[in-house]
Each structure stands twice: as C-alpha cells, then as structure tokens.
Amino acid sequence: MKIAFKKITTPKSFQLQKEGLHLDGTLSRVDSKIIKLDGHLDGELELICDRSGEKFTKKFSESLVLYISDGIWHMQNQNMLGSFDVIEFFDGFIDLDSILHSEIESIRTDYHIKGE
C-alpha cells in the first residue's frame, strides 16, 4: 500500500498483514518533509533457532514508532525528532508494504533461541 506524502494532512489510519504479522497504526505529519508512523506490530512469525537450526514460531506484540522523510534526511535535523529511526522515500509516496517487509527482515536477522 502506497500513500502520497501530500495526502497526509490529517492523521491517517492503516492496517497491513504479512507473513502472520499485523501492523496497524496512524501516519501523521510532523512538518513539510516528515511523517510519523505510530503503530503496533503483533502476531506470529516463523524463525530459525540460532542454536539448533530448528524452525519455531515466536509471538510478537510491540509498539513501533518511525519517522518517514520525503527525500534525503539531514542528520543536523536529528535533534528535532530525538530518534534515529528515519526512513527515506524519494518518489513522493510512503510504501507501507516495504516498511513492514523491512521490519520482518530486521526481526529475522536478530539472534533467536527456541523457547526464549
């Protein structure tokens, strides 16, 4: 799902699902170039245990706050947000499917042990 940056004048709700995980939340404008994603990620994801190599399913329920930039994000603006979680898009659209895919891949690259 893609949403144009210019269409976010008031908070917009969204819901996505991929690979057993659900992401829902709102997109709201911070300034002319920054959108805040305030969401919740929950569901189950199949992972591989780093000790045994066995597949297992892990439950997730996490808050997610990201900032989305329309174009290049300059680090001197970092103090404005107080966060380093800034995603840059360059075509005038926010690709929520891409964001959820990126979060799933980030989870998968983390260290996981079955039963913990």
N, CA, C and O atoms as CSV, one atom per row, in Angstrom:
chain,resi,resn,atom,element,x,y,z
A,1,MET,N,N,0.842,-1.164,0.000
A,1,MET,CA,C,0.000,0.000,0.000
A,1,MET,C,C,0.892,1.234,0.000
A,1,MET,O,O,1.768,1.392,0.851
A,2,LYS,N,N,0.648,2.102,-0.975
A,2,LYS,CA,C,1.400,3.347,-1.056
A,2,LYS,C,C,0.462,4.518,-0.768
A,2,LYS,O,O,-0.687,4.539,-1.208
A,3,ILE,N,N,0.978,5.481,-0.025
A,3,ILE,CA,C,0.224,6.692,0.298
A,3,ILE,C,C,1.098,7.885,-0.067
A,3,ILE,O,O,2.274,7.929,0.295
A,4,ALA,N,N,0.531,8.848,-0.779
A,4,ALA,CA,C,1.274,10.042,-1.173
A,4,ALA,C,C,1.536,10.919,0.044
A,4,ALA,O,O,0.646,11.120,0.870
A,5,PHE,N,N,2.748,11.440,0.157
A,5,PHE,CA,C,3.098,12.342,1.257
A,5,PHE,C,C,2.115,13.509,1.325
A,5,PHE,O,O,1.671,13.887,2.410
A,6,LYS,N,N,1.778,14.076,0.174
A,6,LYS,CA,C,0.926,15.267,0.148
A,6,LYS,C,C,-0.498,14.985,0.609
A,6,LYS,O,O,-1.222,15.924,0.941
A,7,LYS,N,N,-0.925,13.719,0.643
A,7,LYS,CA,C,-2.276,13.359,1.084
A,7,LYS,C,C,-2.400,13.310,2.604
A,7,LYS,O,O,-3.510,13.244,3.134
A,8,ILE,N,N,-1.278,13.341,3.303
A,8,ILE,CA,C,-1.333,13.240,4.768
A,8,ILE,C,C,-1.360,14.647,5.354
A,8,ILE,O,O,-0.328,15.223,5.697
A,9,THR,N,N,-2.573,15.178,5.456
A,9,THR,CA,C,-2.774,16.490,6.066
A,9,THR,C,C,-3.366,16.327,7.462
A,9,THR,O,O,-3.141,17.158,8.342
A,10,THR,N,N,-4.115,15.262,7.655
A,10,THR,CA,C,-4.640,14.880,8.969
A,10,THR,C,C,-4.188,13.444,9.210
A,10,THR,O,O,-3.846,12.754,8.249
A,11,PRO,N,N,-4.171,12.963,10.463
A,11,PRO,CA,C,-3.737,11.583,10.720
A,11,PRO,C,C,-4.541,10.560,9.915
A,11,PRO,O,O,-5.768,10.635,9.842
A,12,LYS,N,N,-3.833,9.609,9.316
A,12,LYS,CA,C,-4.433,8.555,8.500
A,12,LYS,C,C,-4.165,7.204,9.151
A,12,LYS,O,O,-3.022,6.877,9.470
A,13,SER,N,N,-5.219,6.427,9.345
A,13,SER,CA,C,-5.087,5.087,9.907
A,13,SER,C,C,-4.760,4.090,8.799
A,13,SER,O,O,-5.121,4.295,7.640
A,14,PHE,N,N,-4.077,3.015,9.167
A,14,PHE,CA,C,-3.757,1.958,8.214
A,14,PHE,C,C,-3.677,0.626,8.927
A,14,PHE,O,O,-3.478,0.565,10.140
A,15,GLN,N,N,-3.837,-0.450,8.154
A,15,GLN,CA,C,-3.681,-1.817,8.641
A,15,GLN,C,C,-3.046,-2.641,7.537
A,15,GLN,O,O,-3.452,-2.559,6.378
A,16,LEU,N,N,-2.050,-3.436,7.899
A,16,LEU,CA,C,-1.372,-4.327,6.955
A,16,LEU,C,C,-1.153,-5.680,7.603
A,16,LEU,O,O,-1.079,-5.796,8.826
A,17,GLN,N,N,-1.051,-6.694,6.769
A,17,GLN,CA,C,-0.739,-8.024,7.267
A,17,GLN,C,C,0.216,-8.684,6.288
A,17,GLN,O,O,0.042,-8.603,5.072
A,18,LYS,N,N,1.233,-9.342,6.844
A,18,LYS,CA,C,2.189,-10.069,6.013
A,18,LYS,C,C,2.848,-11.147,6.855
A,18,LYS,O,O,3.316,-10.879,7.962
A,19,GLU,N,N,2.882,-12.354,6.336
A,19,GLU,CA,C,3.572,-13.484,6.966
A,19,GLU,C,C,3.180,-13.690,8.426
A,19,GLU,O,O,4.029,-14.039,9.246
A,20,GLY,N,N,1.926,-13.483,8.759
A,20,GLY,CA,C,1.462,-13.721,10.122
A,20,GLY,C,C,1.624,-12.551,11.064
A,20,GLY,O,O,1.216,-12.640,12.222
A,21,LEU,N,N,2.205,-11.457,10.607
A,21,LEU,CA,C,2.335,-10.256,11.435
A,21,LEU,C,C,1.378,-9.177,10.928
A,21,LEU,O,O,1.173,-9.010,9.725
A,22,HIS,N,N,0.803,-8.454,11.885
A,22,HIS,CA,C,-0.122,-7.364,11.590
A,22,HIS,C,C,0.518,-6.061,12.041
A,22,HIS,O,O,1.057,-5.972,13.144
A,23,LEU,N,N,0.457,-5.065,11.190
A,23,LEU,CA,C,0.913,-3.725,11.538
A,23,LEU,C,C,-0.262,-2.790,11.341
A,23,LEU,O,O,-0.795,-2.663,10.239
A,24,ASP,N,N,-0.660,-2.135,12.427
A,24,ASP,CA,C,-1.705,-1.127,12.302
A,24,ASP,C,C,-1.269,0.111,13.059
A,24,ASP,O,O,-0.476,0.031,13.997
A,25,GLY,N,N,-1.788,1.252,12.648
A,25,GLY,CA,C,-1.397,2.491,13.300
A,25,GLY,C,C,-1.878,3.699,12.533
A,25,GLY,O,O,-2.838,3.630,11.766
A,26,THR,N,N,-1.189,4.819,12.753
A,26,THR,CA,C,-1.541,6.069,12.091
A,26,THR,C,C,-0.288,6.732,11.528
A,26,THR,O,O,0.819,6.566,12.040
A,27,LEU,N,N,-0.502,7.475,10.476
A,27,LEU,CA,C,0.522,8.323,9.886
A,27,LEU,C,C,0.092,9.756,10.131
A,27,LEU,O,O,-1.040,10.123,9.817
A,28,SER,N,N,0.981,10.575,10.690
A,28,SER,CA,C,0.645,11.978,10.937
A,28,SER,C,C,1.829,12.858,10.552
A,28,SER,O,O,2.988,12.465,10.680
A,29,ARG,N,N,1.512,14.036,10.087
A,29,ARG,CA,C,2.537,14.967,9.612
A,29,ARG,C,C,3.214,15.654,10.790
A,29,ARG,O,O,2.548,16.146,11.701
A,30,VAL,N,N,4.566,15.684,10.763
A,30,VAL,CA,C,5.368,16.394,11.754
A,30,VAL,C,C,5.734,17.763,11.207
A,30,VAL,O,O,5.602,18.777,11.893
A,31,ASP,N,N,6.200,17.777,9.955
A,31,ASP,CA,C,6.472,19.033,9.253
A,31,ASP,C,C,6.338,18.781,7.756
A,31,ASP,O,O,5.815,17.742,7.354
A,32,SER,N,N,6.793,19.700,6.935
A,32,SER,CA,C,6.578,19.588,5.490
A,32,SER,C,C,7.251,18.373,4.864
A,32,SER,O,O,6.822,17.923,3.802
A,33,LYS,N,N,8.293,17.830,5.491
A,33,LYS,CA,C,9.026,16.700,4.914
A,33,LYS,C,C,8.996,15.434,5.768
A,33,LYS,O,O,9.488,14.393,5.333
A,34,ILE,N,N,8.434,15.501,6.965
A,34,ILE,CA,C,8.486,14.357,7.894
A,34,ILE,C,C,7.079,13.894,8.274
A,34,ILE,O,O,6.207,14.691,8.621
A,35,ILE,N,N,6.894,12.565,8.194
A,35,ILE,CA,C,5.666,11.904,8.633
A,35,ILE,C,C,6.046,10.959,9.764
A,35,ILE,O,O,7.075,10.286,9.699
A,36,LYS,N,N,5.216,10.909,10.798
A,36,LYS,CA,C,5.437,9.991,11.920
A,36,LYS,C,C,4.508,8.789,11.777
A,36,LYS,O,O,3.295,8.939,11.630
A,37,LEU,N,N,5.101,7.591,11.824
A,37,LEU,CA,C,4.340,6.357,11.863
A,37,LEU,C,C,4.308,5.903,13.312
A,37,LEU,O,O,5.345,5.609,13.907
A,38,ASP,N,N,3.117,5.851,13.868
A,38,ASP,CA,C,2.918,5.393,15.242
A,38,ASP,C,C,2.047,4.153,15.149
A,38,ASP,O,O,0.850,4.243,14.879
A,39,GLY,N,N,2.656,2.991,15.375
A,39,GLY,CA,C,1.926,1.760,15.132
A,39,GLY,C,C,2.179,0.678,16.162
A,39,GLY,O,O,2.913,0.852,17.135
A,40,HIS,N,N,1.532,-0.453,15.899
A,40,HIS,CA,C,1.679,-1.627,16.752
A,40,HIS,C,C,1.850,-2.843,15.848
A,40,HIS,O,O,1.075,-3.048,14.913
A,41,LEU,N,N,2.865,-3.639,16.134
A,41,LEU,CA,C,3.177,-4.840,15.377
A,41,LEU,C,C,2.868,-6.044,16.262
A,41,LEU,O,O,3.431,-6.192,17.347
A,42,ASP,N,N,1.959,-6.908,15.782
A,42,ASP,CA,C,1.689,-8.104,16.574
A,42,ASP,C,C,1.360,-9.278,15.656
A,42,ASP,O,O,1.037,-9.111,14.480
A,43,GLY,N,N,1.454,-10.466,16.239
A,43,GLY,CA,C,1.203,-11.698,15.509
A,43,GLY,C,C,2.301,-12.704,15.757
A,43,GLY,O,O,3.023,-12.621,16.751
A,44,GLU,N,N,2.424,-13.656,14.848
A,44,GLU,CA,C,3.416,-14.715,14.972
A,44,GLU,C,C,4.263,-14.780,13.708
A,44,GLU,O,O,3.782,-14.534,12.601
A,45,LEU,N,N,5.533,-15.117,13.901
A,45,LEU,CA,C,6.466,-15.218,12.779
A,45,LEU,C,C,7.304,-16.477,12.947
A,45,LEU,O,O,7.783,-16.768,14.043
A,46,GLU,N,N,7.479,-17.217,11.868
A,46,GLU,CA,C,8.324,-18.404,11.911
A,46,GLU,C,C,9.782,-17.976,11.789
A,46,GLU,O,O,10.157,-17.247,10.870
A,47,LEU,N,N,10.595,-18.443,12.732
A,47,LEU,CA,C,12.020,-18.099,12.789
A,47,LEU,C,C,12.845,-19.378,12.855
A,47,LEU,O,O,12.302,-20.475,12.986
A,48,ILE,N,N,14.152,-19.225,12.764
A,48,ILE,CA,C,15.069,-20.361,12.893
A,48,ILE,C,C,15.922,-20.151,14.133
A,48,ILE,O,O,16.529,-19.095,14.311
A,49,CYS,N,N,15.963,-21.170,14.993
A,49,CYS,CA,C,16.763,-21.112,16.219
A,49,CYS,C,C,18.239,-21.046,15.849
A,49,CYS,O,O,18.727,-21.852,15.057
A,50,ASP,N,N,18.946,-20.080,16.429
A,50,ASP,CA,C,20.369,-19.921,16.136
A,50,ASP,C,C,21.233,-20.985,16.801
A,50,ASP,O,O,22.388,-21.163,16.414
A,51,ARG,N,N,20.704,-21.691,17.786
A,51,ARG,CA,C,21.461,-22.772,18.425
A,51,ARG,C,C,21.265,-24.103,17.726
A,51,ARG,O,O,22.230,-24.786,17.384
A,52,SER,N,N,19.989,-24.471,17.513
A,52,SER,CA,C,19.694,-25.808,16.998
A,52,SER,C,C,19.419,-25.849,15.495
A,52,SER,O,O,19.497,-26.913,14.882
A,53,GLY,N,N,19.100,-24.708,14.903
A,53,GLY,CA,C,18.748,-24.676,13.492
A,53,GLY,C,C,17.311,-25.095,13.214
A,53,GLY,O,O,16.899,-25.185,12.058
A,54,GLU,N,N,16.544,-25.352,14.283
A,54,GLU,CA,C,15.152,-25.766,14.130
A,54,GLU,C,C,14.249,-24.556,13.901
A,54,GLU,O,O,14.501,-23.465,14.413
A,55,LYS,N,N,13.199,-24.774,13.125
A,55,LYS,CA,C,12.191,-23.734,12.933
A,55,LYS,C,C,11.267,-23.690,14.143
A,55,LYS,O,O,10.944,-24.725,14.727
A,56,PHE,N,N,10.844,-22.483,14.514
A,56,PHE,CA,C,9.865,-22.324,15.580
A,56,PHE,C,C,9.089,-21.038,15.337
A,56,PHE,O,O,9.511,-20.173,14.568
A,57,THR,N,N,7.955,-20.932,16.003
A,57,THR,CA,C,7.098,-19.760,15.860
A,57,THR,C,C,7.215,-18.907,17.107
A,57,THR,O,O,7.152,-19.411,18.228
A,58,LYS,N,N,7.386,-17.606,16.902
A,58,LYS,CA,C,7.513,-16.673,18.018
A,58,LYS,C,C,6.407,-15.624,17.915
A,58,LYS,O,O,6.104,-15.119,16.834
A,59,LYS,N,N,5.811,-15.308,19.070
A,59,LYS,CA,C,4.757,-14.294,19.124
A,59,LYS,C,C,5.384,-12.913,19.338
A,59,LYS,O,O,6.380,-12.767,20.047
A,60,PHE,N,N,4.779,-11.915,18.711
A,60,PHE,CA,C,5.239,-10.536,18.833
A,60,PHE,C,C,4.070,-9.633,19.195
A,60,PHE,O,O,2.944,-9.835,18.742
A,61,SER,N,N,4.357,-8.638,20.016
A,61,SER,CA,C,3.422,-7.571,20.335
A,61,SER,C,C,4.278,-6.372,20.743
A,61,SER,O,O,4.689,-6.251,21.897
A,62,GLU,N,N,4.536,-5.497,19.783
A,62,GLU,CA,C,5.475,-4.397,20.014
A,62,GLU,C,C,4.940,-3.092,19.449
A,62,GLU,O,O,4.267,-3.076,18.418
A,63,SER,N,N,5.246,-2.006,20.134
A,63,SER,CA,C,4.964,-0.684,19.595
A,63,SER,C,C,6.051,-0.332,18.595
A,63,SER,O,O,7.196,-0.767,18.721
A,64,LEU,N,N,5.679,0.457,17.606
A,64,LEU,CA,C,6.623,0.830,16.572
A,64,LEU,C,C,6.431,2.311,16.255
A,64,LEU,O,O,5.341,2.742,15.881
A,65,VAL,N,N,7.514,3.085,16.413
A,65,VAL,CA,C,7.494,4.500,16.062
A,65,VAL,C,C,8.627,4.739,15.075
A,65,VAL,O,O,9.796,4.499,15.379
A,66,LEU,N,N,8.262,5.215,13.889
A,66,LEU,CA,C,9.240,5.506,12.852
A,66,LEU,C,C,8.943,6.889,12.289
A,66,LEU,O,O,7.807,7.360,12.335
A,67,TYR,N,N,9.959,7.519,11.767
A,67,TYR,CA,C,9.789,8.783,11.064
A,67,TYR,C,C,10.129,8.542,9.607
A,67,TYR,O,O,11.097,7.850,9.287
A,68,ILE,N,N,9.331,9.114,8.734
A,68,ILE,CA,C,9.469,8.890,7.304
A,68,ILE,C,C,9.735,10.229,6.637
A,68,ILE,O,O,8.995,11.194,6.827
A,69,SER,N,N,10.802,10.269,5.856
A,69,SER,CA,C,11.221,11.510,5.213
A,69,SER,C,C,10.876,11.487,3.729
A,69,SER,O,O,11.058,10.477,3.050
A,70,ASP,N,N,10.377,12.610,3.241
A,70,ASP,CA,C,10.139,12.787,1.818
A,70,ASP,C,C,11.430,13.344,1.217
A,70,ASP,O,O,11.594,14.559,1.097
A,71,GLY,N,N,12.335,12.455,0.846
A,71,GLY,CA,C,13.643,12.843,0.343
A,71,GLY,C,C,14.732,12.569,1.364
A,71,GLY,O,O,14.525,11.843,2.336
A,72,ILE,N,N,15.877,13.151,1.133
A,72,ILE,CA,C,17.049,12.919,1.989
A,72,ILE,C,C,16.835,13.539,3.361
A,72,ILE,O,O,16.391,14.681,3.482
A,73,TRP,N,N,17.161,12.762,4.399
A,73,TRP,CA,C,17.082,13.231,5.785
A,73,TRP,C,C,18.471,13.699,6.202
A,73,TRP,O,O,19.431,12.929,6.167
A,74,HIS,N,N,18.569,14.954,6.593
A,74,HIS,CA,C,19.854,15.511,7.001
A,74,HIS,C,C,20.037,15.332,8.502
A,74,HIS,O,O,19.154,15.679,9.287
A,75,MET,N,N,21.177,14.794,8.895
A,75,MET,CA,C,21.447,14.484,10.304
A,75,MET,C,C,21.378,15.706,11.212
A,75,MET,O,O,21.106,15.556,12.403
A,76,GLN,N,N,21.613,16.907,10.696
A,76,GLN,CA,C,21.547,18.087,11.560
A,76,GLN,C,C,20.113,18.318,12.047
A,76,GLN,O,O,19.904,19.061,13.006
A,77,ASN,N,N,19.138,17.701,11.408
A,77,ASN,CA,C,17.745,17.801,11.846
A,77,ASN,C,C,17.400,16.756,12.907
A,77,ASN,O,O,16.272,16.732,13.399
A,78,GLN,N,N,18.347,15.899,13.262
A,78,GLN,CA,C,18.085,14.777,14.162
A,78,GLN,C,C,17.550,15.217,15.516
A,78,GLN,O,O,16.686,14.545,16.079
A,79,ASN,N,N,18.041,16.329,16.050
A,79,ASN,CA,C,17.581,16.776,17.366
A,79,ASN,C,C,16.092,17.080,17.376
A,79,ASN,O,O,15.443,16.988,18.418
A,80,MET,N,N,15.551,17.441,16.226
A,80,MET,CA,C,14.137,17.749,16.127
A,80,MET,C,C,13.281,16.527,16.487
A,80,MET,O,O,12.229,16.672,17.110
A,81,LEU,N,N,13.722,15.342,16.104
A,81,LEU,CA,C,12.930,14.133,16.311
A,81,LEU,C,C,13.319,13.365,17.563
A,81,LEU,O,O,12.478,12.700,18.168
A,82,GLY,N,N,14.568,13.446,17.955
A,82,GLY,CA,C,15.023,12.669,19.103
A,82,GLY,C,C,15.077,11.184,18.811
A,82,GLY,O,O,15.067,10.375,19.739
A,83,SER,N,N,15.135,10.806,17.544
A,83,SER,CA,C,15.131,9.401,17.173
A,83,SER,C,C,16.024,9.195,15.951
A,83,SER,O,O,16.188,10.102,15.135
A,84,PHE,N,N,16.599,8.001,15.827
A,84,PHE,CA,C,17.413,7.691,14.660
A,84,PHE,C,C,16.667,6.803,13.678
A,84,PHE,O,O,17.247,6.377,12.680
A,85,ASP,N,N,15.393,6.512,13.936
A,85,ASP,CA,C,14.610,5.657,13.061
A,85,ASP,C,C,13.917,6.499,11.997
A,85,ASP,O,O,12.727,6.794,12.109
A,86,VAL,N,N,14.666,6.888,10.962
A,86,VAL,CA,C,14.129,7.690,9.863
A,86,VAL,C,C,14.281,6.888,8.571
A,86,VAL,O,O,15.371,6.425,8.235
A,87,ILE,N,N,13.173,6.734,7.861
A,87,ILE,CA,C,13.170,6.028,6.588
A,87,ILE,C,C,12.988,7.067,5.492
A,87,ILE,O,O,12.115,7.930,5.581
A,88,GLU,N,N,13.814,6.980,4.461
A,88,GLU,CA,C,13.748,7.938,3.358
A,88,GLU,C,C,13.045,7.313,2.149
A,88,GLU,O,O,13.353,6.191,1.747
A,89,PHE,N,N,12.100,8.059,1.581
A,89,PHE,CA,C,11.472,7.686,0.311
A,89,PHE,C,C,11.708,8.826,-0.662
A,89,PHE,O,O,11.751,9.989,-0.260
A,90,PHE,N,N,11.861,8.503,-1.937
A,90,PHE,CA,C,12.265,9.505,-2.914
A,90,PHE,C,C,11.281,9.701,-4.067
A,90,PHE,O,O,11.570,10.450,-5.000
A,91,ASP,N,N,10.133,9.047,-4.017
A,91,ASP,CA,C,9.192,9.172,-5.127
A,91,ASP,C,C,7.898,9.900,-4.747
A,91,ASP,O,O,6.939,9.908,-5.519
A,92,GLY,N,N,7.875,10.515,-3.550
A,92,GLY,CA,C,6.683,11.235,-3.113
A,92,GLY,C,C,5.632,10.358,-2.466
A,92,GLY,O,O,4.554,10.838,-2.115
A,93,PHE,N,N,5.936,9.055,-2.301
A,93,PHE,CA,C,4.989,8.115,-1.709
A,93,PHE,C,C,5.622,7.384,-0.535
A,93,PHE,O,O,6.832,7.164,-0.503
A,94,ILE,N,N,4.788,7.012,0.428
A,94,ILE,CA,C,5.194,6.156,1.540
A,94,ILE,C,C,4.748,4.744,1.189
A,94,ILE,O,O,3.560,4.507,0.975
A,95,ASP,N,N,5.683,3.808,1.128
A,95,ASP,CA,C,5.374,2.419,0.790
A,95,ASP,C,C,5.290,1.611,2.083
A,95,ASP,O,O,6.305,1.148,2.604
A,96,LEU,N,N,4.067,1.448,2.594
A,96,LEU,CA,C,3.875,0.736,3.863
A,96,LEU,C,C,4.219,-0.740,3.751
A,96,LEU,O,O,4.695,-1.331,4.721
A,97,ASP,N,N,3.991,-1.352,2.590
A,97,ASP,CA,C,4.377,-2.756,2.404
A,97,ASP,C,C,5.887,-2.925,2.554
A,97,ASP,O,O,6.353,-3.891,3.158
A,98,SER,N,N,6.634,-1.994,2.010
A,98,SER,CA,C,8.090,-2.023,2.109
A,98,SER,C,C,8.544,-1.867,3.565
A,98,SER,O,O,9.488,-2.529,3.998
A,99,ILE,N,N,7.877,-1.002,4.307
A,99,ILE,CA,C,8.220,-0.801,5.719
A,99,ILE,C,C,7.973,-2.076,6.513
A,99,ILE,O,O,8.822,-2.481,7.308
A,100,LEU,N,N,6.810,-2.722,6.309
A,100,LEU,CA,C,6.514,-3.961,7.031
A,100,LEU,C,C,7.498,-5.056,6.630
A,100,LEU,O,O,7.978,-5.791,7.492
A,101,HIS,N,N,7.805,-5.179,5.348
A,101,HIS,CA,C,8.783,-6.168,4.895
A,101,HIS,C,C,10.142,-5.937,5.564
A,101,HIS,O,O,10.801,-6.886,5.989
A,102,SER,N,N,10.549,-4.687,5.651
A,102,SER,CA,C,11.825,-4.337,6.272
A,102,SER,C,C,11.838,-4.699,7.760
A,102,SER,O,O,12.845,-5.185,8.274
A,103,GLU,N,N,10.726,-4.462,8.446
A,103,GLU,CA,C,10.640,-4.819,9.865
A,103,GLU,C,C,10.722,-6.333,10.056
A,103,GLU,O,O,11.378,-6.806,10.984
A,104,ILE,N,N,10.065,-7.090,9.186
A,104,ILE,CA,C,10.118,-8.553,9.266
A,104,ILE,C,C,11.544,-9.053,9.039
A,104,ILE,O,O,12.021,-9.921,9.771
A,105,GLU,N,N,12.213,-8.519,8.048
A,105,GLU,CA,C,13.592,-8.934,7.771
A,105,GLU,C,C,14.527,-8.532,8.913
A,105,GLU,O,O,15.473,-9.257,9.222
A,106,SER,N,N,14.274,-7.407,9.527
A,106,SER,CA,C,15.071,-6.986,10.676
A,106,SER,C,C,14.903,-7.958,11.848
A,106,SER,O,O,15.873,-8.286,12.532
A,107,ILE,N,N,13.690,-8.409,12.072
A,107,ILE,CA,C,13.426,-9.403,13.124
A,107,ILE,C,C,14.171,-10.687,12.799
A,107,ILE,O,O,14.818,-11.267,13.670
A,108,ARG,N,N,14.085,-11.132,11.561
A,108,ARG,CA,C,14.730,-12.393,11.164
A,108,ARG,C,C,16.244,-12.359,11.323
A,108,ARG,O,O,16.848,-13.384,11.638
A,109,THR,N,N,16.864,-11.219,11.117
A,109,THR,CA,C,18.331,-11.145,11.226
A,109,THR,C,C,18.802,-11.053,12.666
A,109,THR,O,O,20.000,-11.154,12.927
A,110,ASP,N,N,17.892,-10.864,13.598
A,110,ASP,CA,C,18.245,-10.817,15.010
A,110,ASP,C,C,18.591,-12.227,15.498
A,110,ASP,O,O,18.376,-13.202,14.777
A,111,TYR,N,N,19.117,-12.338,16.699
A,111,TYR,CA,C,19.502,-13.624,17.308
A,111,TYR,C,C,18.274,-14.215,18.000
A,111,TYR,O,O,17.682,-13.572,18.867
A,112,HIS,N,N,17.886,-15.441,17.620
A,112,HIS,CA,C,16.694,-16.085,18.182
A,112,HIS,C,C,17.043,-17.470,18.720
A,112,HIS,O,O,17.765,-18.241,18.089
A,113,ILE,N,N,16.509,-17.759,19.902
A,113,ILE,CA,C,16.680,-19.091,20.501
A,113,ILE,C,C,15.302,-19.631,20.819
A,113,ILE,O,O,14.493,-18.969,21.469
A,114,LYS,N,N,15.046,-20.839,20.352
A,114,LYS,CA,C,13.767,-21.509,20.576
A,114,LYS,C,C,13.510,-21.644,22.075
A,114,LYS,O,O,14.383,-22.080,22.825
A,115,GLY,N,N,12.316,-21.270,22.503
A,115,GLY,CA,C,11.942,-21.410,23.898
A,115,GLY,C,C,12.231,-20.176,24.737
A,115,GLY,O,O,11.904,-20.161,25.923
A,116,GLU,N,N,12.821,-19.160,24.173
A,116,GLU,CA,C,13.094,-17.923,24.933
A,116,GLU,C,C,12.193,-16.822,24.489
A,116,GLU,O,O,12.273,-15.710,25.011
